[in-house]
Amino acid sequence: MSTELTVHTTMEEELFYPAMRDAGIDDEVLTEADEEHHVVETIMSELEGMDPDDENYDAKFKVMAENVEHHIGEEEKEMLTKMEKKSNADKLPEDLGELIMMRKEELMAEHAMLVKGSSS
């Protein structure tokens, strides 16, 4: 799960958010999204260093999951809605979805190589 979250976050930060900023989406919304990513990354890092039997593990995981759900809701309700309403939405690259998917494949391949290298 941490791989998927990390890959998703990287794709958004490298491609999606800059495209949204270029198209004139409210920077406050995007700055908040960046901070939400930071919170999830911090909690995920803490979880990776914890024993699942630790008394705080479940609570920490729940907080992270709630943060991710909140973030997704904001993206769907605020960012994408604002994007649809923007008259300059045509500033988004036509192939943004394709670029994001290509980057996802690259990141997943990099992760697979790291895992393979560490298990050798």
C-alpha positions in Angstrom: 0.0 0.0 0.0 2.8 2.5 0.8 4.1 2.0 -2.7 0.8 2.9 -4.3 0.4 6.0 -2.1 4.0 7.1 -2.8 3.6 6.6 -6.5 0.2 8.4 -6.5 1.7 11.3 -4.5 4.7 11.6 -6.8 2.5 11.7 -9.9 0.4 14.4 -8.5 3.3 16.5 -7.3 5.3 16.2 -10.5 2.6 16.4 -13.1 -1.0 17.0 -12.0 -0.5 19.9 -9.5 1.9 21.9 -11.7 -0.6 21.5 -14.6 -3.4 22.7 -12.4 -1.3 25.7 -11.3 -0.5 26.5 -14.9 -4.2 26.4 -15.7 -4.9 28.9 -13.0 -6.4 26.7 -10.3 -6.5 28.4 -6.9 -3.0 27.9 -5.4 -4.4 27.8 -1.9 -6.2 24.5 -2.7 -3.0 23.0 -4.2 -0.9 24.2 -1.3 -3.3 22.5 1.1 -3.1 19.3 -1.0 0.7 19.5 -0.8 0.5 19.7 3.0 -1.9 16.8 3.1 0.6 14.8 1.2 3.3 15.7 3.7 1.1 14.5 6.6 0.4 11.2 4.9 4.1 10.7 4.1 5.1 11.5 7.7 2.5 9.0 9.2 3.4 6.4 6.6 7.1 6.7 7.5 6.2 6.3 11.2 4.1 3.3 10.5 6.9 1.6 8.5 9.2 2.0 11.5 6.6 0.5 13.9 5.7 -3.0 14.9 2.0 -3.7 13.8 1.5 -4.9 17.4 2.4 -1.5 18.8 -0.6 -0.1 20.7 -0.5 3.1 18.6 -0.2 1.4 15.2 -4.0 1.0 14.5 -4.8 4.5 15.6 -2.0 6.0 13.5 -3.1 4.0 10.5 -6.7 5.1 11.0 -5.7 8.8 11.1 -3.7 8.3 7.9 -6.6 6.6 6.1 -9.0 9.3 7.2 -6.5 11.9 5.9 -6.3 10.1 2.5 -10.1 9.9 2.2 -10.4 13.6 3.0 -7.8 14.4 0.4 -9.5 12.4 -2.3 -12.8 14.0 -1.5 -11.3 17.5 -1.8 -9.6 16.6 -5.1 -12.9 15.4 -6.5 -15.1 18.1 -5.1 -12.8 21.1 -5.2 -9.9 20.7 -7.6 -11.6 18.9 -10.4 -14.8 21.0 -10.1 -12.7 24.2 -10.3 -10.9 22.8 -13.3 -14.1 22.0 -15.1 -15.4 25.6 -14.5 -12.2 27.3 -15.5 -12.3 28.8 -18.9 -8.6 28.3 -19.3 -8.8 24.6 -18.7 -7.5 24.2 -22.2 -4.1 25.1 -20.8 -3.8 21.6 -19.5 -1.8 19.3 -21.6 -4.0 17.2 -23.8 -2.0 14.1 -22.9 -1.9 14.8 -19.2 -3.6 11.5 -18.4 -1.2 9.6 -20.6 1.8 11.4 -19.1 0.5 10.5 -15.6 0.1 6.8 -16.6 3.5 6.7 -18.1 5.1 8.1 -15.0 3.2 5.6 -12.9 4.7 2.8 -14.9 8.2 4.3 -14.5 7.8 4.7 -10.7 6.3 1.2 -10.3 9.2 -0.3 -12.3 11.7 1.7 -10.2 10.1 0.3 -7.1 10.2 -3.3 -8.5 13.9 -2.9 -9.2 14.5 -1.6 -5.7 12.6 -4.6 -4.2 14.4 -7.0 -6.4 17.8 -5.5 -5.6 17.2 -5.6 -1.9 16.1 -9.2 -1.9 19.2 -10.4 -3.8 
